[in-house]
Amino acid sequence: MSNSLRQRLERRKNNFKGRINFQFNKEKREIQTVILSKSKKEEQLFKRRNPNLRSAQELLSEENQKYFEQIRLKIQNLPQIYKLLLDPQTQDHTLSEVREICSLFPNPPIREIIDNGFIPLFIEFLQSPKVLIQYEAITSLSHLTSGSLELTSEIINMGIAPKILDLLIQTKDPDIIDQCITSFANIISQSIDFRDQVIDTDFIQILSEITQKFSKRESTIKNFVWISIFITRNPLPNFEKIKLLFDPLFAQTSSKNSEISIYLLECLENISKGNDEFKQVFFEIKELLEYLIINLENQDPKFQTPSLKTIGNLLNWKDEMTEKLINYNIISILFKTFASPISDLKRYSCWALSNICASNIKIQENAIKTGIIQILSQALLKEKFEIQKQAIFGISNLLEINNENLIQEMIKNQVVKGISKLLTINDIQTIQIGLFCWERILTQGLNVQNLIDIFEEEEAVSILEKLQNHENQDISNKANEIIENFFLK
């Protein structure tokens, strides 16, 4: 080994600690979403533990049940198995048996493996000159690091991370590389502390180099994009620390593998939640926007939903980005996704449209011409509360414009009626926004014929009188103010 390489390995060991030591604007309304649900993570871990099984249902077969029962019986013999691992004559076969035990579905016996002293042996085997021994050891560790935070912390504190990193940089075996990446994915998925400790080494540079070297190997790319989901989860690390990921990551927009595409879309969603440095990436790389648009128009929600969330985050940024997306016909595309029977797609579509409504006057007027008021009004009148709430944000943003034609359009589309429904719901923020909207409509629509009659048809005075007694003083005062200014004259 060269001196420079030895120094790099030593530096990584020293660096890796191995232990857990009433606003309507866009910025106030970001929808917070979970990066990876627990069930999704467990599904992904299942696939890696059992690559030859298409789904968990296959485990119900009699043949597989017998197989796992045999493995469970071996757990009782772990002390004897440990002794066999110490014998070079039986080491290869025994290590393969241990790897099968570690892959036991759905719960590998991690505690038993730790308590019987196997982890230090695995660490030693990572440094074996025999590729097969290295593979069995790293595969076992990749299963063991998929357990609880407590158990993974215990394993990390035994010093596995620097050794896996050493193996990752030294091995030329692609299967071992895949298992190393999977192990690190399991580790950093456990906590932000683990994630930050790993990226404080030169892991990102090594990962980027390996990915480019094995760019044609689908399993390696799949593992790379999968681990990138956890690297980019919020709160995002410093941009400079992970920017080396971006070239090989964004190159996967050309992938035809659906699983890689879904993972990539989750990464893009994570990145779009970052600060200006992260969002600027989308502004500068047109292929990313085109990729998002293509997947937003995909009829499969697994592709549509993360694309929609990402676009919503970008629309929640600067007007220049909104203008770029409008050039991709984003408003009409969002109208289509809003028409979906899937509730989440409706909600995120409405959220994205309301972000467009919070842009500059030029963008707002363009959105009005395309029929955005009709869509938002439809949401107010017919959809569930979570969707209605996003719609009223959009209406309130548009009402910042002083335009009598806008008021006419809102009245024609029954916005007053839609707001009247929301004012009876016990949600302080929604009531405040609804009162703001009513006041703006009444103020700007002074010349609109029969405007007061339209409000009275919706029993506005009765609703406002009830709100005068609301426990929130701001709501009470505003309701009283609207009655006095518009209905007592």
Sequence and secondary structure as in RCSB ss.txt:
>XXXX:A:sequence
MSNSLRQRLERRKNNFKGRINFQFNKEKREIQTVILSKSKKEEQLFKRRNPNLRSAQELLSEENQKYFEQIRLKI
QNLPQIYKLLLDPQTQDHTLSEVREICSLFPNPPIREIIDNGFIPLFIEFLQSPKVLIQYEAITSLSHLTSGSLE
LTSEIINMGIAPKILDLLIQTKDPDIIDQCITSFANIISQSIDFRDQVIDTDFIQILSEITQKFSKRESTIKNFV
WISIFITRNPLPNFEKIKLLFDPLFAQTSSKNSEISIYLLECLENISKGNDEFKQVFFEIKELLEYLIINLENQD
PKFQTPSLKTIGNLLNWKDEMTEKLINYNIISILFKTFASPISDLKRYSCWALSNICASNIKIQENAIKTGIIQI
LSQALLKEKFEIQKQAIFGISNLLEINNENLIQEMIKNQVVKGISKLLTINDIQTIQIGLFCWERILTQGLNVQN
LIDIFEEEEAVSILEKLQNHENQDISNKANEIIENFFLK
>XXXX:A:secstr
  HHHHHHHHHHHHH   S     SGGGG     SS HHHHHHHHHHHH TT SSGGGGGSHHHHHHHHHHHHHH
TTHHHHHHHHTSTTTHHHHHHHHHHHHT SS   HHHHHHTTHHHHHHHHHT S HHHHHHHHHHHHHHTTS HH
HHHHHHTTTHHHHHHHHHHH   HHHHHHHHHHHHHHHTT HHHHHHHHTTTHHHHHHHHHHHTTT HHHHHHHH
HHHHHHT SS   HHHHGGGHHHHHGGGG   HHHHHHHHHHHHHHHTS HHHHHHHHH HHHHHHHHHHHSSS 
HHHHHHHHHHHHHHHTS HHHHHHHHHTTHHHHHHHHHTSS HHHHHHHHHHHHHHHTS HHHHHHHHHHTHHHH
HHHHHHHS HHHHHHHHHHHHHHTTS  HHHHHHHHHTTHHHHHHHHTTSS HHHHHHHHHHHHHHHHHTTTSTT
HHHHHHHTTHHHHHHHHTT SSHHHHHHHHHHIIIII  
